[in-house]
């Protein structure tokens, strides 16, 4: 939601400053220029990015505009879930966690935390990092290294939208020059024909 407020502030201040300087707001809305600028910037992003990055970018931008994200309640639920799981693991042994990791939706513990279970990324992160300990494939002291590697790969994945938006932002000055040149050509054509 804060992103929407920021966008409104930027657009409002830009329009207000333009009006205070004596500009006419209607002169900013040339559909052909908006199509040209947005089309070229969008096309460059499509050309330079893999489809997975584009899909993640669209979903991330929509998520920012909707104001979705983790809330305090989500973190509290996650801590309660982990407390319950670790209590069972301490009392009954780690093998007791196997049934909860096998089918999270049917788990008597995880099913109480629907917000957590409905987020596939969080659930898979938990299962992928607890499963090797439950199966005795790694020692508990090896878990931090495994988690760091998993978090690092997730960070790389979620930085792709930033790269796509950065690419589009860097191309906008050149695209704006193209739009200005084309507008200049149209204006000179109109002047040449004497239609003004």
TORLOMAR-651689 format. One record per residue (C-alpha): residue number from 1; x, y, z. Coordinates in steps of 0.5 Angstrom, whole numbers, plus 2048, in hexadecimal, padded with zeros to 3 digits. Layout:
NUM X Y Z .
...
END
This chain:
1 800 800 800 .
2 806 805 801 .
3 808 804 7FA .
4 801 806 7F8 .
5 802 80C 7FC .
6 809 80E 7FA .
7 806 80D 7F3 .
8 801 812 7F4 .
9 806 817 7F7 .
10 80A 817 7F2 .
11 805 818 7EC .
12 801 81D 7F0 .
13 808 821 7F2 .
14 80A 821 7EA .
15 803 823 7E8 .
16 803 828 7ED .
17 80A 82B 7EB .
18 808 82B 7E4 .
19 801 82F 7E5 .
20 805 834 7EA .
21 80A 835 7E4 .
22 804 837 7E0 .
23 804 831 7DC .
24 7FD 82D 7D9 .
25 7FC 827 7DC .
26 7F9 824 7D6 .
27 7FF 825 7D2 .
28 803 81F 7D6 .
29 7FE 81A 7D3 .
30 800 818 7CC .
31 7FD 811 7CB .
32 802 810 7C6 .
33 808 812 7CA .
34 806 80E 7D0 .
35 805 808 7CB .
36 80C 809 7C8 .
37 80F 80A 7CF .
38 80C 804 7D3 .
39 80C 7FF 7CC .
40 813 800 7CB .
41 815 800 7D3 .
42 811 7F9 7D3 .
43 813 7F6 7CD .
44 81B 7F7 7CF .
45 819 7F4 7D6 .
46 816 7EE 7D2 .
47 81C 7ED 7CE .
48 821 7EE 7D3 .
49 81D 7E9 7D8 .
50 81C 7E2 7D9 .
51 814 7E0 7D9 .
52 815 7DE 7E1 .
53 818 7E5 7E3 .
54 812 7E9 7DF .
55 80D 7E4 7E2 .
56 810 7E6 7E9 .
57 810 7ED 7E8 .
58 809 7EE 7E6 .
59 807 7EA 7EC .
60 80C 7EE 7F0 .
61 809 7F5 7EE .
62 802 7F3 7EF .
63 804 7F0 7F6 .
64 807 7F7 7F7 .
65 801 7FB 7F5 .
66 7FC 7F6 7F9 .
67 800 7F7 7FF .
68 801 7F0 800 .
69 807 7ED 804 .
70 808 7EA 80B .
71 805 7ED 811 .
72 806 7ED 818 .
73 801 7E8 819 .
74 804 7E3 813 .
75 80B 7E4 817 .
76 808 7E2 81E .
77 804 7DC 81B .
78 80B 7DA 818 .
79 80E 7DA 81F .
80 808 7D6 822 .
81 808 7D1 81D .
82 810 7D0 81D .
83 80F 7D0 825 .
84 80A 7CA 824 .
85 80E 7C6 81F .
86 815 7C7 824 .
87 811 7C5 82A .
88 80E 7BF 827 .
89 815 7BD 824 .
90 819 7BE 82B .
91 814 7BA 82E .
92 812 7B4 829 .
93 819 7B5 825 .
94 81A 7B8 81E .
95 816 7B2 81B .
96 810 7B4 81E .
97 810 7BA 819 .
98 810 7B6 813 .
99 808 7B5 813 .
100 808 7BD 813 .
101 80D 7BE 80D .
102 80A 7B8 809 .
103 803 7BC 808 .
104 803 7C3 80B .
105 7FC 7C4 809 .
106 7FA 7BE 80D .
107 7FE 7BF 813 .
108 7FB 7C0 819 .
109 800 7C6 81B .
110 801 7C9 814 .
111 7F9 7C9 812 .
112 7F8 7CE 818 .
113 7FD 7D3 815 .
114 7F9 7D4 80E .
115 7FD 7DA 80C .
116 803 7D7 80D .
117 801 7D0 809 .
118 7FE 7D4 804 .
119 804 7D7 802 .
120 808 7D2 7FE .
121 80F 7D6 7FE .
122 80F 7D6 806 .
123 80C 7CF 807 .
124 811 7CC 802 .
125 817 7D0 805 .
126 815 7CD 80C .
127 814 7C6 809 .
128 81B 7C6 805 .
129 81F 7C8 80B .
130 81C 7C3 810 .
131 81B 7BD 80C .
132 823 7BC 80C .
133 823 7BC 813 .
134 81D 7B8 814 .
135 820 7B3 80F .
136 827 7B3 813 .
137 82A 7B5 80C .
138 82E 7BB 810 .
139 82F 7BD 817 .
140 82C 7C2 81A .
141 832 7C7 81A .
142 832 7C6 812 .
143 82B 7C9 812 .
144 82D 7D1 812 .
145 832 7D0 80C .
146 82C 7CC 808 .
147 827 7D2 80A .
148 82C 7D7 808 .
149 82D 7D4 801 .
150 826 7D3 800 .
151 825 7DB 802 .
152 82A 7DD 7FE .
153 827 7D9 7F8 .
154 820 7DC 7FA .
155 823 7E3 7FA .
156 826 7E2 7F3 .
157 81F 7E0 7F0 .
158 81C 7E6 7F4 .
159 821 7EB 7F1 .
160 81F 7EA 7EA .
161 819 7EF 7EA .
162 81D 7F4 7ED .
163 822 7F3 7E7 .
164 81C 7F3 7E2 .
165 81A 7FA 7E5 .
166 821 7FC 7E5 .
167 822 7FB 7DE .
168 81B 7FE 7DC .
169 81D 804 7E0 .
170 824 805 7DD .
171 821 805 7D6 .
172 81C 80A 7D7 .
173 820 810 7D6 .
174 822 80D 7CF .
175 81B 80C 7CD .
176 819 813 7CF .
177 81E 815 7CA .
178 81B 811 7C5 .
179 814 813 7C7 .
180 816 81B 7C7 .
181 819 81A 7C0 .
182 813 817 7BD .
183 80F 81C 7C0 .
184 813 821 7BD .
185 813 81E 7B6 .
186 80B 81E 7B6 .
187 80B 825 7B8 .
188 810 827 7B3 .
189 80B 823 7AE .
190 805 827 7B0 .
191 809 82E 7AF .
192 80C 82C 7A9 .
193 804 82A 7A6 .
194 802 831 7A9 .
195 7FD 82E 7AD .
196 7FE 832 7B4 .
END
